[in-house]
């Protein structure tokens, strides 16, 4: 099997949406009050709109010319402030591999591509985040060399519904 990692083009928008569907549906299943069910055309349009933007890099992995994975990376920078040094980093905002192709090294190859891009840009850090319910992803990210740094806590507030006119 020949694996190729290449930059996504606008023509890949539907493939990206399809690859994202499994990830999005998994998130929706575990946190439906936050996530929406995957919607192909809307997601494809969203990916298509990101592809030409500066600071956004999207890669697609192909096995024998079939899309099997993707990664969306965003370059960030922050000026120094009284609390933190200036920094520039790449965030892997999304990464997904088709279920039947997981544990074949595709995610590693995509992370390696992000690493090469970071090195080309003179960036020394790559970060990603994962929801607490996604234990399999946490294990995969640790195998890929990531270490936990921050735990974000959340609190849902009770919604109060006001009747019209009151």
Buried (B, 14 or more C-beta within 10 A) or exposed (E): EEBEBEEBEEEBBBBBBBBBBBBBEBBBEEEEEEBEEBEEEEBBBBBBEBBEEEEBBBBBBBBEEEBBBBBBBBBEEEEEEEEEEEEBBBBBBBBBBBEEBBEBEBBBBBBEBBBEBBEEEEBEEBBBEBBEEBEEBBEBBEEBEBEEEEEEEEEEEEEEEEEEEE
